[in-house]
Amino acid sequence: MPNRRSRGRAAVACLSCRQKKLKCDSIKPKCGNCFAKGVECQQGTVLHKPRPTNSRIAQLELENKALRQRYTQLLDEVSVKGREESESLREGPSFQTPGTVNTPRHQYTNDIPHPEAPIERNRSSVSLYHGATSTAYDETAKSSPQDTENIESIADLDRSRHLLFTQTAKQRQLEPFDLAAGRLDFDDVDPEIGKELLLMYWSRQLYTAQIIYRPAFMRDMACGGPYFSKLLLNAIFFVVSKHNPRPELRSDPEDITTAGWKFRQRFTELLRYSFDRSEITTLQALLIVSNALFSRCDERSTSWLYAGNAFNMIIDLGLHVLPSMNSISAEELEIRKRILWGAYSIDKVQCLYQGRPPILRRVNFNVPLRFLDEYDELEQFQGLTYTATTETPAVPSMNVTLLTKLCEVSIIIERILSEIYPGPGLEAKQIQNVNIFADIKSNLKKWRASLPPEMDYLLHPRSDSVILPQSLCLLALYNVLIILSQRPLITENNGRQRSLTAHESVNSCTTAANQIVQILQDYCERFSIDSAPYMLSYATYISATVHARIVALKGKTSNAFQSLLVCRTILQGHKRLYKAAEVAMDNLDKFMSHLGFNITDDNSVTWSGDLSHQAAGYGPGEDVIALPEWLDPVNPPLDLMNSDLLDLDLEAVTQGFSVDGEFNFLMHPFRA
């Protein structure tokens, strides 16, 4: 019996005996490799090639598999590109005179499936997600640890970035030709109106627009692809219609609040056929409509439920994890990342507005925060709906940077909501750990320091600063988070240490509130404040709650009083577009009344109660205060230094902030 070491080998005669055809007495084992090849075995010499180990073979098989996958992906991309180019040449727009329209290439008859028709899945809903604890989890389909390596480490990021940029540029060139040829499906809406509404949407939104990848949406709008649906189209029209002055878009031509209601009715009709299926276009439509229903219509419950269903669809489709099977195109990977991170930001901002706990948690997904398509970064900013004139300076829109920075600060928002405002009964326990507040404040400062200098014009005044409506909103949001993260320290009672901590927190809150007013001033000078995004309206309310506390102690001669008038005036103007702004203003008036003064719509101020400022000569009565001059762009700005804090009674300020114990809606005014 051969021993285990000699298994797989054959005993052969030496070379000399074999040549002489003699029996060899020095029989020696021959390795399996030499035996299979029929050559003399040179074991123990440098000429002998050792047999590869099992680990080396497994490693080579994995490398071979990765190369085959990459090769297949390249073939698919080349094939798709060639098919698109040939189709463009064969069926694309010819050189035709304006007004000439070709016959559409496709018939759009499958947006509303027949109730008895089978549901066909497409690449926008490839697979449903089930984790390892589920009975539906396929253990056999699980990949090896080496195969689940981040796909971005295998693919060439630079090549993917250039490919996406090229595809986006080409699709943007095709958009006007698809419109002229009648290929774009506007769901029976006049093409000129539909085009105008789409341009408003792409230029107006920050996080809600980025969850829709424009190249894929517009391409599939022309050919009936999976990244377009009439449900999503009508959601877009409803969201931006309130910013369009066309009277034909309103149910009542004289009432702007009725703008786009026909699009909402159409959206509701189409949603009946899509609500029970997880589709990318459906969750996108639910998310952007959810955002509009809250700010515009104050339909908090409907908004919350729409968003919740969209988040469930994201998990159901597995968009929160990187694909680990086969390969995925650069476009699909970009779409997945934009949807997930855009939804994450929407969740955090909505929870901030409504004072609700976040649903999407950063710890539950592993998609990196890195967007590869940078076409929108240097695209010229379009001031549609932001300014009264159509002429805007030639500045880049910086959409990719804005989206990335919003997602980064959303991670900090999650910490604020979870660790500082976790809910009734938990806040008192969490507030005892001062390190949480210091860590969050440090994270906020690091985030702001990471902003490009040309975007943060307040910290880096320079001639080449890019002042955009979205960047102003982002800076305002930062200051809101400073106030929300520092406010609880003012009312925390922990003896001697409280005095120092409270004073620092009062200074931080007041500085942030003043900077918000500075941002409002700069916005008024460059853009139309009445059409500002709702995020700026929310920041205005948070700033006003801080100024109101200072006014209750310092009176109408303080800078805080002028800032309070500004905030109230802006909220008054936002009531035209946002129902939520009306709710915020009512809560602000209620808060000021509790502090002992009232401001009417004509800026008449009535003082009442035993206020500290009465000792300085301001007795109860009524005064009429003029608005700050900086609301007129030709006048210089208001000095926003913290001079009001020099002789401020800290204990009185603490009591003023303690009012939130009775009016817990003041920092989250829209809690249902």
C-alpha positions in Angstrom: 0.0 0.0 0.0 1.5 3.4 -1.0 1.7 5.8 1.8 -0.3 9.1 1.8 2.7 11.1 0.7 3.2 9.1 -2.4 -0.4 9.0 -3.4 -1.1 10.3 -6.9 2.5 9.5 -8.1 3.8 6.6 -10.2 7.0 4.6 -9.7 9.2 4.7 -12.8 12.7 3.6 -13.8 15.6 6.0 -14.1 16.4 7.5 -17.5 19.5 5.3 -18.2 17.6 2.1 -17.5 14.7 3.1 -19.6 17.0 3.9 -22.6 18.7 0.5 -22.3 15.4 -1.2 -21.6 16.8 -2.8 -18.5 15.1 -3.4 -15.2 16.0 -0.5 -12.9 16.8 -1.2 -9.2 16.4 2.5 -8.2 12.7 2.8 -8.7 11.6 6.2 -7.5 8.2 7.9 -7.3 7.2 10.3 -10.0 5.0 13.4 -9.2 1.6 13.5 -10.8 2.4 16.5 -12.9 5.4 14.9 -14.6 3.5 11.6 -14.9 0.6 13.3 -16.7 3.0 15.0 -19.1 5.1 11.9 -19.7 8.4 13.6 -18.9 11.2 12.8 -16.5 10.6 14.0 -13.0 13.3 16.3 -11.7 12.2 16.4 -8.1 14.6 18.1 -5.8 16.2 20.2 -8.5 15.7 23.7 -9.7 14.3 22.4 -13.0 11.3 20.9 -11.2 8.2 23.2 -11.3 6.2 22.9 -8.0 2.5 22.2 -8.2 0.3 25.2 -7.3 -1.5 25.1 -4.0 -5.3 25.0 -3.6 -5.3 28.6 -2.3 -3.3 29.8 -5.3 -5.7 28.0 -7.6 -8.7 29.6 -5.8 -7.1 33.0 -6.1 -6.5 32.6 -9.8 -10.1 31.5 -10.4 -11.4 34.6 -8.6 -9.2 36.8 -10.7 -10.3 35.0 -13.9 -14.0 35.4 -12.9 -13.5 39.2 -12.2 -11.8 39.7 -15.6 -14.6 37.8 -17.3 -17.2 39.9 -15.6 -15.4 43.1 -16.6 -15.0 41.9 -20.1 -18.7 41.1 -20.4 -19.6 44.5 -19.0 -17.4 46.2 -21.5 -19.0 44.2 -24.3 -22.5 45.2 -23.1 -21.6 48.9 -22.9 -20.1 48.9 -26.4 -23.1 47.0 -27.7 -25.5 49.4 -26.1 -23.5 52.4 -27.3 -23.4 51.1 -30.8 -27.1 50.3 -30.8 -27.9 53.8 -29.6 -25.7 55.4 -32.2 -27.2 53.3 -35.0 -30.7 54.0 -33.8 -29.9 57.7 -33.6 -28.7 57.7 -37.1 -31.5 55.6 -38.4 -34.5 57.1 -36.5 -33.1 60.2 -35.0 -33.9 63.8 -36.0 -33.0 64.7 -39.5 -32.1 68.1 -40.6 -35.6 69.6 -40.8 -37.1 73.0 -40.6 -38.5 74.3 -37.3 -42.0 73.1 -36.7 -41.6 69.8 -38.6 -42.5 66.9 -36.4 -41.8 63.3 -37.1 -44.1 60.5 -36.1 -43.4 59.2 -32.6 -41.4 55.9 -32.6 -43.4 54.4 -29.7 -46.9 54.1 -28.5 -47.4 54.6 -24.8 -50.1 52.2 -23.8 -48.6 50.4 -20.9 -48.5 53.0 -18.2 -51.8 51.7 -16.7 -51.8 47.9 -16.9 -55.1 46.0 -17.2 -56.1 44.7 -13.7 -56.0 41.1 -15.1 -52.8 41.5 -17.0 -49.6 39.9 -15.6 -47.1 42.2 -14.0 -43.9 42.4 -16.0 -40.8 43.3 -14.1 -38.1 45.4 -15.7 -34.6 46.5 -14.8 -35.9 49.2 -12.5 -37.1 46.6 -10.1 -34.7 43.7 -10.7 -35.0 41.8 -7.5 -36.5 41.9 -4.1 -34.3 42.1 -1.0 -34.4 39.5 1.8 -31.7 39.3 4.5 -30.1 36.3 6.0 -32.8 35.9 8.8 -35.5 35.4 6.2 -36.8 32.0 5.0 -36.8 33.5 1.5 -33.0 34.0 1.8 -31.2 31.9 -0.8 -28.1 30.5 1.0 -26.8 28.9 -2.2 -26.7 32.3 -4.0 -24.4 33.8 -1.4 -21.1 34.9 -2.9 -17.7 34.2 -1.4 -16.2 37.0 0.7 -13.7 37.8 -2.1 -16.5 38.1 -4.6 -18.5 40.6 -2.5 -15.7 43.1 -2.7 -16.8 46.6 -3.3 -17.6 46.8 -7.0 -16.1 50.3 -7.2 -12.7 48.8 -6.3 -12.9 46.5 -9.3 -14.2 49.0 -11.9 -12.1 51.8 -13.2 -13.6 54.8 -11.4 -12.0 57.3 -13.8 -13.3 55.5 -16.8 -16.8 55.2 -15.3 -16.8 59.0 -14.5 -15.8 59.9 -18.1 -18.3 57.4 -19.6 -21.2 58.9 -17.5 -20.1 62.4 -18.4 -20.1 61.6 -22.1 -23.4 59.8 -22.0 -25.0 62.7 -20.1 -23.6 65.3 -22.6 -24.9 63.3 -25.5 -28.4 62.9 -24.0 -28.6 66.6 -23.2 -27.9 67.3 -26.9 -30.7 64.9 -27.9 -33.3 66.5 -25.6 -34.3 69.4 -28.0 -34.3 67.0 -31.0 -36.6 64.5 -29.2 -38.9 67.4 -28.3 -39.0 68.7 -31.9 -39.6 65.2 -33.2 -42.5 64.6 -30.8 -40.9 61.7 -29.1 -41.3 63.0 -25.5 -44.4 61.7 -23.7 -46.0 64.6 -21.8 -49.2 62.7 -20.9 -51.4 65.0 -23.0 -49.9 68.1 -21.6 -48.9 70.8 -24.1 -45.2 70.1 -24.9 -44.2 73.7 -24.4 -45.7 73.8 -20.9 -44.3 70.4 -20.1 -40.8 71.4 -21.2 -41.1 74.6 -19.2 -42.1 72.7 -16.0 -39.3 70.2 -16.5 -36.7 72.9 -16.8 -38.0 74.5 -13.6 -37.8 71.2 -11.8 -34.2 70.5 -12.9 -33.0 74.0 -12.0 -35.1 74.5 -8.8 -34.8 71.4 -6.6 -31.8 70.4 -4.6 -32.2 67.0 -3.1 -35.6 66.1 -4.6 -34.4 66.7 -8.1 -31.2 64.7 -7.7 -33.0 61.4 -6.9 -34.2 61.5 -10.5 -31.2 60.9 -12.8 -32.0 63.3 -15.7 -30.2 61.5 -18.5 -32.0 58.2 -17.9 -35.4 59.9 -17.3 -35.3 62.0 -20.5 -33.9 59.1 -22.6 -36.6 56.7 -21.4 -39.2 59.5 -21.8 -38.5 59.3 -25.5 -38.5 55.6 -25.8 -40.8 54.3 -23.0 -37.9 52.9 -20.9 -38.1 51.8 -17.3 -36.8 55.0 -15.7 -39.8 57.0 -16.9 -43.4 56.8 -16.0 -46.4 59.1 -16.3 -46.8 58.8 -12.5 -43.4 60.3 -12.0 -44.0 62.9 -14.7 -47.2 64.2 -13.0 -45.5 64.2 -9.7 -42.8 66.6 -11.1 -45.5 68.8 -12.7 -47.4 69.1 -9.4 -44.3 70.0 -7.4 -43.1 72.9 -9.6 -46.5 74.2 -10.8 -46.8 76.5 -7.8 -43.8 78.5 -9.1 -45.2 78.9 -12.7 -47.2 82.0 -13.3 -49.4 80.5 -16.1 -53.1 80.9 -15.1 -54.0 77.8 -17.1 -52.2 75.6 -14.6 -54.6 76.7 -11.8 -58.0 75.5 -11.0 -58.8 79.1 -10.0 -56.8 81.5 -12.2 -56.8 84.0 -9.4 -55.6 81.6 -6.7 -52.0 80.4 -6.9 -52.6 77.8 -4.2 -54.7 75.9 -6.8 -51.8 75.6 -9.3 -51.2 72.0 -10.4 -54.2 70.4 -8.8 -55.0 68.6 -12.1 -51.5 67.0 -12.0 -52.2 65.8 -8.4 -55.5 64.3 -9.5 -53.7 62.5 -12.3 -51.0 61.4 -9.9 -53.6 59.9 -7.5 -55.3 58.1 -10.4 -52.1 56.5 -11.6 -50.9 55.7 -8.1 -53.7 53.2 -7.7 -52.1 50.9 -10.3 -48.6 51.3 -8.9 -48.9 51.6 -5.1 -48.6 47.8 -4.5 -45.4 47.3 -6.6 -41.9 48.3 -5.8 -40.7 50.3 -8.7 -38.0 53.0 -8.9 -40.2 55.5 -10.7 -43.0 54.9 -8.1 -40.8 55.5 -5.1 -39.3 58.6 -6.7 -42.8 60.0 -7.3 -43.8 59.3 -3.8 -40.8 61.0 -2.3 -41.0 64.3 -4.3 -44.8 64.5 -3.8 -44.3 63.8 -0.1 -42.0 66.8 0.2 -44.5 69.0 -1.6 -47.6 67.8 0.4 -45.9 68.8 3.7 -44.5 72.3 2.8 -47.2 73.4 0.4 -50.4 71.7 1.6 -49.6 71.0 5.3 -50.8 67.5 4.8 -48.5 66.0 7.4 -50.0 62.5 7.7 -50.3 61.9 3.9 -46.7 63.2 3.4 -45.4 61.0 6.1 -47.2 57.9 4.8 -46.1 58.5 1.2 -42.4 58.8 2.3 -42.7 55.7 4.5 -43.9 53.6 1.6 -41.1 55.0 -0.6 -38.5 54.0 2.0 -40.0 50.5 2.2 -39.7 50.2 -1.6 -36.0 51.1 -1.4 -35.4 48.3 1.1 -37.6 45.9 -0.9 -35.6 46.6 -4.1 -32.3 46.3 -2.2 -31.1 49.7 -3.2 -29.5 50.1 0.2 -26.8 47.5 -0.6 -24.3 47.4 -3.4 -25.0 44.6 -5.8 -22.9 41.5 -5.2 -23.9 39.3 -8.1 -22.7 39.5 -11.6 -22.0 43.1 -12.7 -23.8 46.4 -12.9 -23.4 49.2 -15.4 -22.0 52.6 -14.3 -25.4 54.2 -15.0 -27.4 51.8 -12.9 -24.9 52.2 -10.0 -25.2 56.0 -10.2 -29.0 55.8 -10.2 -29.0 53.6 -7.2 -26.7 55.9 -5.2 -28.6 59.0 -6.1 -31.9 57.5 -5.1 -30.7 56.1 -1.8 -28.7 59.2 -0.7 -31.4 61.6 -2.0 -34.1 59.6 0.0 -31.8 59.6 3.0 -31.6 63.4 2.9 -35.3 63.8 2.4 -35.9 61.6 5.4 -33.7 63.7 7.7 -35.0 67.0 6.5 -38.6 65.9 6.8 -38.0 64.5 10.3 -36.4 67.8 11.2 -39.4 69.7 10.0 -42.0 67.5 11.7 -40.0 66.5 14.8 -40.3 62.7 14.1 -37.7 60.0 14.5 -35.7 59.1 11.3 -36.6 56.0 9.3 -33.5 55.4 7.1 -30.5 54.8 9.2 -26.9 55.3 7.9 -25.8 52.1 9.7 -28.2 50.0 7.6 -26.7 50.6 4.2 -23.2 50.4 2.7 -23.5 52.5 -0.4 -20.6 55.0 -0.6 -21.2 58.7 -0.7 -19.5 59.3 -4.1 -21.3 60.4 -7.2 -19.4 59.8 -10.5 -21.5 61.8 -13.0 -20.1 65.4 -12.6 -21.9 66.9 -15.6 -24.2 69.0 -13.4 -21.3 70.5 -11.5 -20.2 73.0 -14.1 -23.5 73.4 -15.9 -24.5 77.1 -15.9 -27.0 78.0 -13.2 -30.5 78.8 -14.4 -32.4 81.3 -12.3 -35.8 80.1 -13.3 -38.4 81.0 -10.6 -35.6 82.4 -8.4 -35.4 85.8 -10.0 -37.8 88.2 -11.6 -35.6 88.6 -14.6 -34.4 85.8 -16.9 -30.9 87.1 -17.0 -28.6 85.3 -14.5 -24.8 85.6 -14.1 -22.7 82.9 -15.7 -21.9 80.8 -12.6 -21.7 77.0 -12.2 -24.6 75.3 -10.6 -22.4 73.0 -8.4 -25.2 70.5 -8.1 -22.9 67.5 -7.4 -21.1 69.3 -4.6 -24.3 70.6 -3.1 -25.9 67.2 -3.1 -22.8 65.6 -1.5 -22.6 68.2 1.2 -26.3 67.9 2.0 -25.9 64.2 2.4 -23.0 64.7 4.7 -24.8 67.1 6.9 -27.8 64.8 6.9 -25.7 62.2 8.7 -25.2 64.8 11.5 -29.0 65.5 11.5 -29.5 61.9 12.2 -27.4 62.1 15.3 -29.2 65.3 16.5 -32.6 63.6 16.1 -31.5 60.3 17.6 -29.3 61.5 20.5 -30.6 65.0 21.4 -34.3 64.8 20.5 -35.0 61.0 20.8 -38.5 61.5 22.1 -40.5 62.0 25.3 -38.9 60.5 28.4 -35.5 60.0 26.8 -34.3 63.5 26.3 -33.6 64.1 30.0 -31.3 61.1 30.1 -29.4 61.9 26.9 -28.9 65.5 27.8 -26.8 64.6 30.8 -23.9 63.6 28.5 -22.4 66.9 27.5 -19.9 65.1 25.4 -22.6 64.3 22.8 -23.2 68.0 22.3 -19.5 68.8 22.0 -19.0 66.1 19.5 -21.9 67.1 17.3 -20.8 70.7 17.4 -17.3 69.6 16.4 -18.8 67.6 13.5 -20.8 70.6 12.3 -17.7 72.8 12.3 -15.7 70.2 10.4 -18.5 69.9 7.9 -18.5 73.7 7.3 -14.8 73.8 7.1 -15.0 71.2 4.3 -17.2 73.4 2.1 -15.4 74.8 -0.9 -14.3 78.4 -0.2 -16.2 79.8 -3.1 -19.4 78.3 -1.7 -19.1 79.6 1.9 -18.9 83.3 1.2 -19.5 84.2 4.8 -16.3 82.6 6.1 -14.3 83.2 2.9 -15.4 86.6 1.4 -13.9 86.7 -2.1 -14.7 88.1 -5.5 -15.2 84.7 -7.1 -17.7 83.4 -4.6 -20.6 81.5 -6.1 -23.8 82.6 -4.3 -26.6 80.3 -5.3 -30.1 79.9 -3.8 -29.3 76.3 -2.8 -25.9 77.2 -1.2 -27.6 79.9 0.8 -30.2 77.3 2.0 -27.4 74.9 2.9 -25.7 77.6 5.0 -29.0 78.4 6.7 -29.5 74.7 7.5 -26.1 74.6 9.1 -27.0 77.5 11.5 -30.4 75.8 12.2 -28.5 72.7 13.4 -26.2 74.8 15.6 -29.3 76.2 17.3 -31.0 72.9 17.7 -27.9 71.1 19.0 -27.0 73.9 21.5 -30.4 74.9 22.8 -30.9 72.1 25.3 -27.6 73.1 27.1 -29.1 76.4 28.0 -31.9 74.9 30.2 -29.8 72.0 31.7 -29.2 72.5 35.4 -26.0 71.1 36.6 -24.7 73.7 39.1 -21.7 75.9 38.5 -20.8 74.3 35.2 -24.2 75.2 33.8 -23.4 78.9 33.9 -20.4 78.6 31.6 -22.0 76.1 29.3 -25.2 78.0 29.1 -23.5 81.2 28.3 -21.5 79.6 25.5 -24.7 78.0 24.1 -26.6 81.3 24.2 -23.7 82.9 22.3 -23.7 80.1 19.7 -27.5 80.2 19.2 -27.6 84.0 18.9 -24.7 84.0 16.5 -26.3 81.4 14.3 -29.7 83.2 14.4 -28.0 86.4 13.3 -26.2 84.6 10.5 -29.5 83.3 9.3 -30.8 86.9 9.1 -27.6 87.8 7.2 -28.3 85.0 4.7 -31.9 86.2 4.3 -30.5 89.7 3.5 -28.2 88.3 0.9 -31.0 86.2 -0.6 -33.2 89.3 -0.9 -30.5 91.2 -2.7 -30.0 88.6 -5.4 -33.2 86.6 -5.6 -36.9 86.7 -5.0 -37.5 85.9 -1.3 -41.2 85.0 -2.0 -40.2 82.0 -4.1 -37.4 80.8 -1.9 -37.3 77.0 -1.1 -39.1 76.0 2.1 -35.8 75.1 3.8 -35.1 78.8 4.0 -38.6 79.4 5.5 -37.9 76.8 8.2 -34.6 78.5 9.0 -36.4 81.8 9.3 -38.7 80.4 11.9 -35.9 78.8 14.0 -34.0 82.1 13.9 -37.1 84.1 15.0 -37.6 81.9 18.1 -34.1 83.0 19.3 -34.6 86.6 18.5 -37.9 86.7 20.3 -36.3 85.6 23.5 -33.7 88.3 23.3 -36.4 90.9 22.5 -38.4 89.9 25.5 -35.4 91.1 27.6 -33.8 93.9 25.6 -36.8 95.6 24.1 -37.4 97.2 20.7 -34.1 99.1 20.5 -32.1 95.9 20.1 -30.8 94.4 16.9 -32.7 91.3 17.8 -36.0 93.2 17.4 -35.1 94.3 13.9 -34.2 90.7 13.0 -37.4 89.5 14.5 -39.4 91.8 12.2 -37.5 90.6 9.2 -38.2 86.9 10.0 -41.9 87.6 10.6 -42.2 89.6 7.4 -40.5 86.8 5.4 -42.8 84.2 6.9 -45.7 86.4 6.0 -44.6 86.4 2.4 -44.0 82.6 2.3 -47.6 82.0 3.3 -48.5 82.6 -0.4 -46.8 79.4 -1.4 -46.4 77.3 1.8 -49.2 76.3 4.1 -46.5 75.2 6.6 -45.1 78.7 6.7 -48.6 79.9 7.9 -48.5 77.3 10.7 -45.0 78.4 11.7 -46.1 82.0 11.8 -49.1 81.3 14.0 -46.9 79.4 16.4 -44.4 82.3 16.4 -47.1 84.7 17.3 -48.3 82.4 20.1 -44.8 82.2 21.4 -44.2 86.0 21.4 -47.5 86.4 23.2 -46.3 84.0 25.9 -43.1 86.1 26.2 -45.2 89.3 26.8 -45.4 91.1 23.5 -47.3 91.0 20.2 -46.5 92.2 16.7 -49.4 92.7 14.2 -49.3 92.6 10.4 -48.8 96.3 10.2 -45.8 96.0 12.6 -47.6 97.5 15.5 -46.0 96.3 18.7 -47.9 95.8 22.0 -46.1 95.2 25.2 -47.7 93.5 28.1 -46.8 91.8 31.4 -43.9 92.4 33.7 -41.0 92.4 31.3 -37.4 93.2 32.2 -37.1 95.8 29.4 -39.8 97.9 31.1 -37.2 98.9 33.7 -35.2 100.5 30.9 -38.1 102.8 30.0 -40.3 100.7 27.8 -43.6 100.5 29.5 -46.7 98.7 28.3 -48.2 100.2 25.2 -48.1 100.2 21.4 -45.3 101.2 19.1 -45.1 101.2 15.3 -41.8 99.9 14.0 -40.5 100.3 10.5 -39.0 97.4 8.7 -35.2 97.2 8.3 -33.9 99.2 5.4 -31.9 96.3 4.0 -35.0 94.7 2.6 -34.4 97.4 -0.1 -31.3 96.1 -2.0 -30.0 99.6 -2.5 -29.5 100.2 1.2 -26.6 98.9 3.3 -26.9 95.8 5.4 -27.9 95.7 9.1 -25.1 95.3 11.7 -25.6 91.8 13.1 -23.0 91.8 15.9 -23.9 90.1 19.2 -24.0 93.4 21.1 -27.3 92.3 22.6 -25.4 89.7 24.7 -23.1 92.2 26.5 -25.4 93.0 29.4 -27.9 90.1 29.1 -29.3 88.4 32.2 -28.3 84.8 31.7 -30.9 83.5 34.2 -33.6 85.4 32.3 -32.5 83.9 29.0 -32.5 80.4 30.6 -36.1 81.0 31.7 -37.0 82.2 28.2 -35.6 79.0 26.7 -37.4 76.9 29.3 -40.7 78.0 27.8 -40.1 75.1 25.4 -41.0 72.8 28.3 -44.6 74.1 28.0 -44.6 74.9 24.3 -42.7 71.8 23.0 -43.7 72.6 19.4 -41.5 75.7 19.2 -38.4 74.0 17.8 -40.5 71.5 15.8 -43.6 73.5 15.0 -45.2 71.0 12.7 -45.3 67.9 14.9 -48.6 66.2 14.3 
